[in-house]
Amino acid sequence: MTQVQARKRQNHNPPIAHLRQSVTNADALVAQIRDGILDGEIRPGDFLGSERDISENFNVSRNTAREALRSLAALGAVEIKVGVKGGATIAQGDVVAIGEALAIQHCLAEVPEDEVLEIQSVLEGLAAERAAEHATPQDIERLEELLEEAKRLVDDPGAFTNSSREFHSAIADAAHSQALSMQLHSLRYVIWPPHNTMPYPKVAGNVLKSHRALLDIIKEQNAAGAHEFMRDHIEHIRNTHRKIRENGRLENAICC
């Protein structure tokens, strides 16, 4: 008996009634399991069973069960363990993996960079605001360390960019919001590579000053000030990127 079935039986309800209906193909099976997750009837860590279990439960062939599990694994919805005691288990949430998947869709849909920067401005402003409200001493220490690291990397464009990206990520972490982290991870995959890799030392110095000022506002727990400063910071980057695109000099794009 799978964990999902056991929980339903324990609650004296039919074992996932709508999920036990026969399906005709792998797509339909994927849709039923997906809907079960979205409805909250299937939860992270639930054991769906082996291919044989799923085949019997949903009255499908082993090939259909196998194809459905592959699709669910590609979605990040299940983890599959092979072997005698193997089977499919509903996955735990993975902010980074979800961010990557969403970033791929941004690129495939060819969402304009300016639109992405606009959304980034809103989300990063909220992240800075929440960081001012919720940052722990450990969060502040991490941000200070990243600023010190960036100072040493002013003459190394690639490394400086990576450090700057980590600074923004650390602010999102200090906001202590999984939803924000997920969205910002996806946007940064779109925004940072491949253009934000060549900040000149003078530009890097200006970035450092902005980051220092932002961190000081966060340390003062000035939520409104942090929100406004971050929005202005990203809007400046947005305007600069727009001018760079208009002049056809993408190699001179800067990091934020």
C-alpha positions, 0 to 999 in steps of 0.5 A: 500500500502506498503512503497516499493510499494509506493516509486516505484509508486512515481518514476513512475516505476512498483511496484518492478516488479521482486519482484511481480512475483509469486513464488512457495515456501517459499525459492523462496520468501525469495530469491526474497526479499533477492535479493531486499535488495541486489539490493537496491530496498528494504531498512531498514525500508521498510514495507513489509506488513502483511502475507495477503499482502505478500500472495496477492502480491506474489500469494502464500499461507498464510502458504508460506508467514509465512514460508518465513517471519520466514526464513527472521527473522532468517536471521535478514532481517526483524522484525515482529510485531504481532497484528492487526497493525502488519506486517514485516518491513525490519530490520536495520543493527545489527553489533553484530547480524551479527557477532554472525551469522558469528561466528556460521558459522565459528564454524560449518565449523570448520575453524582452529583457526590458520586461524582465528588468521591470519585474526584477525591479519590483521583486528586488525592491520587495526583497530589500524591504523584507530584508530590512525587516527580517534579516538575521545577524548571520544574513548581515554578516554574509552581506558584509563578507560579499562586499569585502570580497567584491572590493578585492575583485574590482579588476576581475570583471567576471569574478566581480559580476559573480560576487555582485550576483551573490550579493543580490541573492543574499538579500533575497535570502535575507528576505526569508521568502521562498516565493521571492527567491524562486522568482528572482532565481529565474529572472537572474538566469535570464538577466545576468548571463551572457551580457553582465560580465564586463564591468569596468573598474569605474563601473564596479566602484559605483556598484560597490558604493550602491551596494554599501549604501543599500546594506547600510539602509537594511542594517538600519531596518529602514524597510521603505528606504531599502525598497526605494533604494533597490527600485532606483538601483535596478531602474538605473540598470534598466535604463543603462541596458536600454541605451546599450541595446540601442547603441548595439554595444552589448559587450559593455553591459554592466552588472547590478 
